[in-house]
Amino acid sequence: MRRLTPLMVCFIALASAMAQSPQKSAAQTRLRALELEAAGLRRTLLGAAQSPDGPEAASPAGALLALQEGNERFVRGLRIRSQMGALDPGAREALAKGQAPFAVIITCSDSRLADNFIFDQELGRLFTIREAGNAPDLQGLASAEYAVEHLGSRIIVVLGHESCGAVKAVQEAGPTPLPGNLWSLQAAMAGLLDSVPRGGESAGAHLSHLVEANARRQAESVLARSPLLLERCAKGSLSVVPAVYDLATGKVRFLPAVVPGHGEKTGGHS
């Protein structure tokens, strides 16, 4: 029989003490909740690919709630759906047969954004369109229309983020054309600087206001440039929601949804 060293004895004693601590009950409760979530997730994953009939797919409100709850899990460090979905071979096999994304996420190309993590959703549930400054071009707009028309997506979230490099480039350049193809950022954000005068605030505070305004304006532009999406919103089967992601906290701040016929601006890429 192997002899216990003093270090091993101390470790065993510590483990025993921790097991008897008041935190044990809370830890067990949390573990049980995660187990139940994982079990439900597996059932969802295996049937979601070709059966988009969950509450998140039933209405724009349900889709928004699923994103809000997923982001709350991400902020608290309790991601489960994105983790389990990536580890389940059965889920990947199901996804090979089809997809049923309940949400379209139009977001920035920034490497610090990963929407499946941010909203804690498994593969196949978010239809992602990435463009610098979350300003979709014509192909991006067509992709959003495809997801809504053919895949049943119920919500389009235009997700900006704090300290956005694309918005900052436009801010710092002002009326001076950016070099190379970067001028297209200024074209996509035409009118942004005029809509948010700097006044006496700092450059950082002004950038934050520009990021929020750009998310809102790009969301309005989506409807202004797409009769198909505008019609779906008017019927209540789709919602277009601007939002801003905080890089430091992980929190997504959802702004009011765009109301059809109330202020859609012609902007974005031509």
Phi and psi in degrees as GROMACS dihedral restraints (atoms count N, CA, C in turn):
[ dihedral_restraints ]
;  ai    aj    ak    al  type     phi  dphi    fc
    3     4     5     6     1   -70.1    20    10
    4     5     6     7     1   134.4    20    10
    6     7     8     9     1   -79.8    20    10
    7     8     9    10     1   136.0    20    10
    9    10    11    12     1   -78.8    20    10
   10    11    12    13     1   129.6    20    10
   12    13    14    15     1   -82.9    20    10
   13    14    15    16     1   160.1    20    10
   15    16    17    18     1   -55.0    20    10
   16    17    18    19     1   -36.8    20    10
   18    19    20    21     1   -65.4    20    10
   19    20    21    22     1   -40.6    20    10
   21    22    23    24     1   -66.2    20    10
   22    23    24    25     1   -38.9    20    10
   24    25    26    27     1   -62.4    20    10
   25    26    27    28     1   -43.4    20    10
   27    28    29    30     1   -63.3    20    10
   28    29    30    31     1   -39.4    20    10
   30    31    32    33     1   -65.1    20    10
   31    32    33    34     1   -43.1    20    10
   33    34    35    36     1   -63.8    20    10
   34    35    36    37     1   -41.3    20    10
   36    37    38    39     1   -64.2    20    10
   37    38    39    40     1   -41.0    20    10
   39    40    41    42     1   -65.1    20    10
   40    41    42    43     1   -43.3    20    10
   42    43    44    45     1   -62.3    20    10
   43    44    45    46     1   -39.2    20    10
   45    46    47    48     1   -65.7    20    10
   46    47    48    49     1   -40.5    20    10
   48    49    50    51     1   -65.7    20    10
   49    50    51    52     1   -40.2    20    10
   51    52    53    54     1   -64.6    20    10
   52    53    54    55     1   -35.7    20    10
   54    55    56    57     1   -66.2    20    10
   55    56    57    58     1   -25.9    20    10
   57    58    59    60     1   -96.1    20    10
   58    59    60    61     1     1.8    20    10
   60    61    62    63     1   -73.2    20    10
   61    62    63    64     1   161.3    20    10
   63    64    65    66     1   -63.0    20    10
   64    65    66    67     1   -18.5    20    10
   66    67    68    69     1   -77.0    20    10
   67    68    69    70     1   -12.2    20    10
   69    70    71    72     1   -59.7    20    10
   70    71    72    73     1   -45.5    20    10
   72    73    74    75     1   -61.4    20    10
   73    74    75    76     1   -43.4    20    10
   75    76    77    78     1   -64.1    20    10
   76    77    78    79     1   -40.5    20    10
   78    79    80    81     1   -65.7    20    10
   79    80    81    82     1   -40.4    20    10
   81    82    83    84     1   -65.4    20    10
   82    83    84    85     1   -39.2    20    10
   84    85    86    87     1   -62.5    20    10
   85    86    87    88     1   -43.9    20    10
   87    88    89    90     1   -64.0    20    10
   88    89    90    91     1   -42.9    20    10
   90    91    92    93     1   -62.3    20    10
   91    92    93    94     1   -41.7    20    10
   93    94    95    96     1   -63.8    20    10
   94    95    96    97     1   -40.7    20    10
   96    97    98    99     1   -62.4    20    10
   97    98    99   100     1   -41.1    20    10
   99   100   101   102     1   -66.6    20    10
  100   101   102   103     1   -37.6    20    10
  102   103   104   105     1   -64.0    20    10
  103   104   105   106     1   -43.1    20    10
  105   106   107   108     1   -64.8    20    10
  106   107   108   109     1   -41.1    20    10
  108   109   110   111     1   -63.0    20    10
  109   110   111   112     1   -41.6    20    10
  111   112   113   114     1   -65.5    20    10
  112   113   114   115     1   -40.6    20    10
  114   115   116   117     1   -64.0    20    10
  115   116   117   118     1   -43.8    20    10
  117   118   119   120     1   -66.0    20    10
  118   119   120   121     1   -35.9    20    10
  120   121   122   123     1   -63.0    20    10
  121   122   123   124     1   -43.2    20    10
  123   124   125   126     1   -60.2    20    10
  124   125   126   127     1   -42.4    20    10
  126   127   128   129     1   -62.7    20    10
  127   128   129   130     1   -40.3    20    10
  129   130   131   132     1   -65.7    20    10
  130   131   132   133     1   -45.2    20    10
  132   133   134   135     1   -60.4    20    10
  133   134   135   136     1   -43.1    20    10
  135   136   137   138     1   -71.8    20    10
  136   137   138   139     1   -19.7    20    10
  138   139   140   141     1  -112.0    20    10
  139   140   141   142     1    -9.1    20    10
  141   142   143   144     1   -74.1    20    10
  142   143   144   145     1   -29.5    20    10
  144   145   146   147     1   -57.0    20    10
  145   146   147   148     1   -41.5    20    10
  147   148   149   150     1  -118.7    20    10
  148   149   150   151     1     6.8    20    10
  150   151   152   153     1  -132.8    20    10
  151   152   153   154     1    75.7    20    10
  153   154   155   156     1   -77.0    20    10
  154   155   156   157     1    66.2    20    10
  156   157   158   159     1  -118.5    20    10
  157   158   159   160     1    15.6    20    10
  159   160   161   162     1   -74.7    20    10
  160   161   162   163     1   171.1    20    10
  162   163   164   165     1   -60.7    20    10
  163   164   165   166     1   -30.6    20    10
  165   166   167   168     1   -69.4    20    10
  166   167   168   169     1   -20.9    20    10
  168   169   170   171     1   -98.0    20    10
  169   170   171   172     1    -4.4    20    10
  171   172   173   174     1   -79.1    20    10
  172   173   174   175     1   -29.4    20    10
  174   175   176   177     1  -160.2    20    10
  175   176   177   178     1   160.5    20    10
  177   178   179   180     1   -58.4    20    10
  178   179   180   181     1   -37.0    20    10
  180   181   182   183     1   -65.0    20    10
  181   182   183   184     1   -40.8    20    10
  183   184   185   186     1   -65.5    20    10
  184   185   186   187     1   -37.7    20    10
  186   187   188   189     1   -65.8    20    10
  187   188   189   190     1   -42.9    20    10
  189   190   191   192     1   -62.9    20    10
  190   191   192   193     1   -42.0    20    10
  192   193   194   195     1   -62.1    20    10
  193   194   195   196     1   -41.1    20    10
  195   196   197   198     1   -62.1    20    10
  196   197   198   199     1   -38.8    20    10
  198   199   200   201     1   -69.4    20    10
  199   200   201   202     1   -40.5    20    10
  201   202   203   204     1   -64.4    20    10
  202   203   204   205     1   -44.2    20    10
  204   205   206   207     1   -66.7    20    10
  205   206   207   208     1   -39.5    20    10
  207   208   209   210     1   -64.5    20    10
  208   209   210   211     1   -40.4    20    10
  210   211   212   213     1   -66.1    20    10
  211   212   213   214     1   -35.2    20    10
  213   214   215   216     1   -63.3    20    10
  214   215   216   217     1   -40.7    20    10
  216   217   218   219     1   -62.6    20    10
  217   218   219   220     1   -41.9    20    10
  219   220   221   222     1   -61.6    20    10
  220   221   222   223     1   -45.5    20    10
  222   223   224   225     1   -62.6    20    10
  223   224   225   226     1   -37.7    20    10
  225   226   227   228     1   -83.0    20    10
  226   227   228   229     1    -2.8    20    10
  228   229   230   231     1    74.4    20    10
  229   230   231   232     1    28.8    20    10
  231   232   233   234     1  -116.5    20    10
  232   233   234   235     1    35.0    20    10
  234   235   236   237     1   -58.3    20    10
  235   236   237   238     1   133.6    20    10
  237   238   239   240     1  -133.4    20    10
  238   239   240   241     1   -44.6    20    10
  240   241   242   243     1   -66.9    20    10
  241   242   243   244     1   -45.4    20    10
  243   244   245   246     1   -67.7    20    10
  244   245   246   247     1   -31.3    20    10
  246   247   248   249     1   -75.4    20    10
  247   248   249   250     1   -50.9    20    10
  249   250   251   252     1   -65.2    20    10
  250   251   252   253     1   -38.6    20    10
  252   253   254   255     1   -61.9    20    10
  253   254   255   256     1   -34.5    20    10
  255   256   257   258     1   -76.9    20    10
  256   257   258   259     1   -19.7    20    10
  258   259   260   261     1   -99.4    20    10
  259   260   261   262     1    -9.3    20    10
  261   262   263   264     1   -95.4    20    10
  262   263   264   265     1   108.1    20    10
  264   265   266   267     1   -60.1    20    10
  265   266   267   268     1   -34.9    20    10
  267   268   269   270     1   -62.8    20    10
  268   269   270   271     1   -35.8    20    10
  270   271   272   273     1   -67.1    20    10
  271   272   273   274     1   -40.7    20    10
  273   274   275   276     1   -64.7    20    10
  274   275   276   277     1   -38.2    20    10
  276   277   278   279     1   -63.9    20    10
  277   278   279   280     1   -39.4    20    10
  279   280   281   282     1   -66.2    20    10
  280   281   282   283     1   -39.3    20    10
  282   283   284   285     1   -67.7    20    10
  283   284   285   286     1   -25.1    20    10
  285   286   287   288     1   -65.0    20    10
  286   287   288   289     1   -18.6    20    10
  288   289   290   291     1   -91.3    20    10
  289   290   291   292     1   -12.4    20    10
  291   292   293   294     1   162.7    20    10
  292   293   294   295     1   173.2    20    10
  294   295   296   297     1  -136.1    20    10
  295   296   297   298     1   152.7    20    10
  297   298   299   300     1  -142.4    20    10
  298   299   300   301     1    67.2    20    10
  300   301   302   303     1   -69.8    20    10
  301   302   303   304     1   124.6    20    10
  303   304   305   306     1   -83.3    20    10
  304   305   306   307     1   -13.9    20    10
  306   307   308   309     1  -138.3    20    10
  307   308   309   310     1   145.5    20    10
  309   310   311   312     1  -104.7    20    10
  310   311   312   313     1   128.7    20    10
  312   313   314   315     1  -114.2    20    10
  313   314   315   316     1   111.5    20    10
  315   316   317   318     1   -97.6    20    10
  316   317   318   319     1   109.6    20    10
  318   319   320   321     1  -136.6    20    10
  319   320   321   322     1  -178.9    20    10
  321   322   323   324     1   -82.4    20    10
  322   323   324   325     1   162.8    20    10
  324   325   326   327     1   -80.5    20    10
  325   326   327   328     1    -2.8    20    10
  327   328   329   330     1   -51.8    20    10
  328   329   330   331     1   133.7    20    10
  330   331   332   333     1   -67.7    20    10
  331   332   333   334     1   -13.1    20    10
  333   334   335   336     1   -88.4    20    10
  334   335   336   337     1     2.5    20    10
  336   337   338   339     1  -109.4    20    10
  337   338   339   340     1   125.5    20    10
  339   340   341   342     1  -138.1    20    10
  340   341   342   343     1    98.8    20    10
  342   343   344   345     1   -64.5    20    10
  343   344   345   346     1   -31.9    20    10
  345   346   347   348     1   -62.8    20    10
  346   347   348   349     1   -33.7    20    10
  348   349   350   351     1   -76.0    20    10
  349   350   351   352     1   -49.0    20    10
  351   352   353   354     1   -57.9    20    10
  352   353   354   355     1   -37.2    20    10
  354   355   356   357     1  -105.4    20    10
  355   356   357   358     1     6.6    20    10
  357   358   359   360     1    45.8    20    10
  358   359   360   361     1    62.4    20    10
  360   361   362   363     1  -125.4    20    10
  361   362   363   364     1   144.7    20    10
  363   364   365   366     1   -75.1    20    10
  364   365   366   367     1   170.0    20    10
  366   367   368   369     1   -57.9    20    10
  367   368   369   370     1   142.9    20    10
  369   370   371   372     1    90.2    20    10
  370   371   372   373     1    -0.9    20    10
  372   373   374   375     1  -108.4    20    10
  373   374   375   376     1   -15.6    20    10
  375   376   377   378     1  -124.8    20    10
  376   377   378   379     1   130.8    20    10
  378   379   380   381     1  -100.1    20    10
  379   380   381   382     1   108.5    20    10
  381   382   383   384     1  -102.0    20    10
  382   383   384   385     1   132.0    20    10
  384   385   386   387     1  -123.7    20    10
  385   386   387   388     1   117.1    20    10
  387   388   389   390     1  -114.4    20    10
  388   389   390   391     1   129.0    20    10
  390   391   392   393     1  -150.7    20    10
  391   392   393   394     1   139.1    20    10
  393   394   395   396     1   -52.3    20    10
  394   395   396   397     1   129.1    20    10
  396   397   398   399     1    74.5    20    10
  397   398   399   400     1    17.0    20    10
  399   400   401   402     1    42.1    20    10
  400   401   402   403     1    43.8    20    10
  402   403   404   405     1  -114.4    20    10
  403   404   405   406     1    95.0    20    10
  405   406   407   408     1   -68.6    20    10
  406   407   408   409     1   133.6    20    10
  408   409   410   411     1   -82.9    20    10
  409   410   411   412     1  -169.2    20    10
  411   412   413   414     1   -62.4    20    10
  412   413   414   415     1   -39.5    20    10
  414   415   416   417     1   -67.8    20    10
  415   416   417   418     1   -36.9    20    10
  417   418   419   420     1   -64.3    20    10
  418   419   420   421     1   -40.1    20    10
  420   421   422   423     1   -65.1    20    10
  421   422   423   424     1   -41.3    20    10
  423   424   425   426     1   -63.2    20    10
  424   425   426   427     1   -36.3    20    10
  426   427   428   429     1   -63.8    20    10
  427   428   429   430     1   -41.6    20    10
  429   430   431   432     1   -63.7    20    10
  430   431   432   433     1   -41.8    20    10
  432   433   434   435     1   -62.5    20    10
  433   434   435   436     1   -40.0    20    10
  435   436   437   438     1   -62.0    20    10
  436   437   438   439     1   -45.1    20    10
  438   439   440   441     1   -62.5    20    10
  439   440   441   442     1   -39.8    20    10
  441   442   443   444     1   -73.4    20    10
  442   443   444   445     1   -46.0    20    10
  444   445   446   447     1   -74.1    20    10
  445   446   447   448     1   -40.0    20    10
  447   448   449   450     1  -110.4    20    10
  448   449   450   451     1   -21.0    20    10
  450   451   452   453     1  -111.8    20    10
  451   452   453   454     1    -6.5    20    10
  453   454   455   456     1    82.2    20    10
  454   455   456   457     1    19.9    20    10
  456   457   458   459     1   -62.9    20    10
  457   458   459   460     1   140.3    20    10
  459   460   461   462     1  -106.7    20    10
  460   461   462   463     1   -11.6    20    10
  462   463   464   465     1  -146.5    20    10
  463   464   465   466     1   144.0    20    10
  465   466   467   468     1  -117.6    20    10
  466   467   468   469     1   118.9    20    10
  468   469   470   471     1  -106.1    20    10
  469   470   471   472     1   122.0    20    10
  471   472   473   474     1   -96.0    20    10
  472   473   474   475     1   104.8    20    10
  474   475   476   477     1  -104.6    20    10
  475   476   477   478     1   105.9    20    10
  477   478   479   480     1   -89.1    20    10
  478   479   480   481     1   178.3    20    10
  480   481   482   483     1  -151.0    20    10
  481   482   483   484     1   152.8    20    10
  483   484   485   486     1   -60.4    20    10
  484   485   486   487     1   149.4    20    10
  486   487   488   489     1    59.1    20    10
  487   488   489   490     1    36.7    20    10
  489   490   491   492     1   -67.2    20    10
  490   491   492   493     1   123.0    20    10
  492   493   494   495     1   -66.2    20    10
  493   494   495   496     1   -35.3    20    10
  495   496   497   498     1   -66.3    20    10
  496   497   498   499     1   -45.7    20    10
  498   499   500   501     1   -66.0    20    10
  499   500   501   502     1   -38.8    20    10
  501   502   503   504     1   -63.7    20    10
  502   503   504   505     1   -38.6    20    10
  504   505   506   507     1   -61.9    20    10
  505   506   507   508     1   -42.5    20    10
  507   508   509   510     1   -66.3    20    10
  508   509   510   511     1   -40.6    20    10
  510   511   512   513     1   -60.5    20    10
  511   512   513   514     1   -48.8    20    10
  513   514   515   516     1   -72.9    20    10
  514   515   516   517     1   -30.9    20    10
  516   517   518   519     1   -73.6    20    10
  517   518   519   520     1   -32.9    20    10
  519   520   521   522     1    59.4    20    10
  520   521   522   523     1  -129.8    20    10
  522   523   524   525     1   -80.9    20    10
  523   524   525   526     1    -7.1    20    10
  525   526   527   528     1   -78.6    20    10
  526   527   528   529     1   126.1    20    10
  528   529   530   531     1   -61.5    20    10
  529   530   531   532     1   135.4    20    10
  531   532   533   534     1   -73.8    20    10
  532   533   534   535     1   152.6    20    10
  534   535   536   537     1   -75.4    20    10
  535   536   537   538     1   163.6    20    10
  537   538   539   540     1    57.5    20    10
  538   539   540   541     1  -141.1    20    10
  540   541   542   543     1   -85.8    20    10
  541   542   543   544     1     2.1    20    10
  543   544   545   546     1   -66.1    20    10
  544   545   546   547     1   -17.4    20    10
  546   547   548   549     1   -57.5    20    10
  547   548   549   550     1   -26.1    20    10
  549   550   551   552     1   -63.8    20    10
  550   551   552   553     1   -25.9    20    10
  552   553   554   555     1   -64.6    20    10
  553   554   555   556     1   -41.7    20    10
  555   556   557   558     1   -65.2    20    10
  556   557   558   559     1   -36.6    20    10
  558   559   560   561     1   -66.8    20    10
  559   560   561   562     1   -40.4    20    10
  561   562   563   564     1   -69.0    20    10
  562   563   564   565     1   -26.3    20    10
  564   565   566   567     1  -110.3    20    10
  565   566   567   568     1    27.4    20    10
  567   568   569   570     1   -55.8    20    10
  568   569   570   571     1   129.3    20    10
  570   571   572   573     1    89.6    20    10
  571   572   573   574     1    -7.8    20    10
  573   574   575   576     1   -63.3    20    10
  574   575   576   577     1   -48.4    20    10
  576   577   578   579     1   -63.4    20    10
  577   578   579   580     1   -37.2    20    10
  579   580   581   582     1   -68.9    20    10
  580   581   582   583     1   -27.7    20    10
  582   583   584   585     1   -77.7    20    10
  583   584   585   586     1   -19.1    20    10
  585   586   587   588     1  -132.0    20    10
  586   587   588   589     1    80.1    20    10
  588   589   590   591     1   -60.1    20    10
  589   590   591   592     1   143.0    20    10
  591   592   593   594     1   -72.7    20    10
  592   593   594   595     1   -41.8    20    10
  594   595   596   597     1    65.5    20    10
  595   596   597   598     1  -137.6    20    10
  597   598   599   600     1  -100.4    20    10
  598   599   600   601     1     8.5    20    10
  600   601   602   603     1   -79.1    20    10
  601   602   603   604     1   163.4    20    10
  603   604   605   606     1   -69.0    20    10
  604   605   606   607     1   163.7    20    10
  606   607   608   609     1   -62.5    20    10
  607   608   609   610     1   -37.5    20    10
  609   610   611   612     1   -66.1    20    10
  610   611   612   613     1   -43.3    20    10
  612   613   614   615     1   -65.8    20    10
  613   614   615   616     1   -39.2    20    10
  615   616   617   618     1   -63.6    20    10
  616   617   618   619     1   -40.6    20    10
  618   619   620   621     1   -61.1    20    10
  619   620   621   622     1   -42.2    20    10
  621   622   623   624     1   -60.2    20    10
  622   623   624   625     1   -41.5    20    10
  624   625   626   627     1   -67.5    20    10
  625   626   627   628     1   -36.0    20    10
  627   628   629   630     1   -66.8    20    10
  628   629   630   631     1   -40.4    20    10
  630   631   632   633     1   -59.6    20    10
  631   632   633   634     1   -46.6    20    10
  633   634   635   636     1   -64.7    20    10
  634   635   636   637     1   -44.5    20    10
  636   637   638   639     1   -63.6    20    10
  637   638   639   640     1   -37.7    20    10
  639   640   641   642     1   -66.5    20    10
  640   641   642   643     1   -41.0    20    10
  642   643   644   645     1   -60.0    20    10
  643   644   645   646     1   -43.2    20    10
  645   646   647   648     1   -66.9    20    10
  646   647   648   649     1   -44.9    20    10
  648   649   650   651     1   -66.7    20    10
  649   650   651   652     1   -38.0    20    10
  651   652   653   654     1   -68.4    20    10
  652   653   654   655     1   -35.7    20    10
  654   655   656   657     1   -64.3    20    10
  655   656   657   658     1   -42.0    20    10
  657   658   659   660     1   -64.5    20    10
  658   659   660   661     1   -36.9    20    10
  660   661   662   663     1   -65.4    20    10
  661   662   663   664     1   -34.9    20    10
  663   664   665   666     1   -56.3    20    10
  664   665   666   667     1   -46.2    20    10
  666   667   668   669     1   -73.5    20    10
  667   668   669   670     1   -35.2    20    10
  669   670   671   672     1   -64.6    20    10
  670   671   672   673     1   -28.4    20    10
  672   673   674   675     1  -102.2    20    10
  673   674   675   676     1    -1.4    20    10
  675   676   677   678     1  -132.3    20    10
  676   677   678   679     1    99.3    20    10
  678   679   680   681     1   -58.6    20    10
  679   680   681   682     1   -34.0    20    10
  681   682   683   684     1   -63.2    20    10
  682   683   684   685     1   -49.0    20    10
  684   685   686   687     1   -69.2    20    10
  685   686   687   688     1   -35.7    20    10
  687   688   689   690     1   -61.9    20    10
  688   689   690   691     1   -41.8    20    10
  690   691   692   693     1   -63.8    20    10
  691   692   693   694     1   -42.7    20    10
  693   694   695   696     1   -62.7    20    10
  694   695   696   697     1   -39.9    20    10
  696   697   698   699     1   -65.2    20    10
  697   698   699   700     1   -41.1    20    10
  699   700   701   702     1   -63.4    20    10
  700   701   702   703     1   -31.7    20    10
  702   703   704   705     1   -82.0    20    10
  703   704   705   706     1   -12.2    20    10
  705   706   707   708     1    88.3    20    10
  706   707   708   709     1     6.9    20    10
  708   709   710   711     1   -93.1    20    10
  709   710   711   712     1    -1.8    20    10
  711   712   713   714     1  -146.2    20    10
  712   713   714   715     1   148.1    20    10
  714   715   716   717     1  -132.1    20    10
  715   716   717   718     1   138.9    20    10
  717   718   719   720     1  -113.5    20    10
  718   719   720   721     1   117.7    20    10
  720   721   722   723     1  -126.0    20    10
  721   722   723   724     1   121.2    20    10
  723   724   725   726     1   -78.3    20    10
  724   725   726   727     1   153.1    20    10
  726   727   728   729     1  -155.9    20    10
  727   728   729   730     1   161.4    20    10
  729   730   731   732     1  -131.4    20    10
  730   731   732   733     1   131.8    20    10
  732   733   734   735     1  -100.9    20    10
  733   734   735   736     1   132.1    20    10
  735   736   737   738     1   -93.6    20    10
  736   737   738   739     1   114.3    20    10
  738   739   740   741     1   -61.9    20    10
  739   740   741   742     1   -35.0    20    10
  741   742   743   744     1   -76.9    20    10
  742   743   744   745     1   -40.5    20    10
  744   745   746   747     1   -97.7    20    10
  745   746   747   748     1   -21.7    20    10
  747   748   749   750     1    83.2    20    10
  748   749   750   751     1     0.4    20    10
  750   751   752   753     1   -82.3    20    10
  751   752   753   754     1   136.0    20    10
  753   754   755   756     1  -100.7    20    10
  754   755   756   757     1   125.3    20    10
  756   757   758   759     1  -102.2    20    10
  757   758   759   760     1   111.2    20    10
  759   760   761   762     1   -83.8    20    10
  760   761   762   763     1   132.2    20    10
  762   763   764   765     1   -95.4    20    10
  763   764   765   766     1   167.2    20    10
  765   766   767   768     1   -58.3    20    10
  766   767   768   769     1   141.8    20    10
  768   769   770   771     1   -63.1    20    10
  769   770   771   772     1   150.5    20    10
  771   772   773   774     1   -69.9    20    10
  772   773   774   775     1   130.7    20    10
  774   775   776   777     1   -97.1    20    10
  775   776   777   778     1   120.3    20    10
  777   778   779   780     1   -54.8    20    10
  778   779   780   781     1   131.4    20    10
  780   781   782   783     1    84.3    20    10
  781   782   783   784     1     3.4    20    10
  783   784   785   786     1  -125.1    20    10
  784   785   786   787     1    76.4    20    10
  786   787   788   789     1    96.1    20    10
  787   788   789   790     1    15.4    20    10
  789   790   791   792     1   -62.1    20    10
  790   791   792   793     1   131.1    20    10
  792   793   794   795     1  -106.0    20    10
  793   794   795   796     1   143.9    20    10
  795   796   797   798     1   -82.2    20    10
  796   797   798   799     1   107.9    20    10
  798   799   800   801     1  -154.5    20    10
  799   800   801   802     1  -158.9    20    10
  801   802   803   804     1    72.2    20    10
  802   803   804   805     1  -171.4    20    10
  804   805   806   807     1   -70.4    20    10
  805   806   807   808     1   150.1    20    10
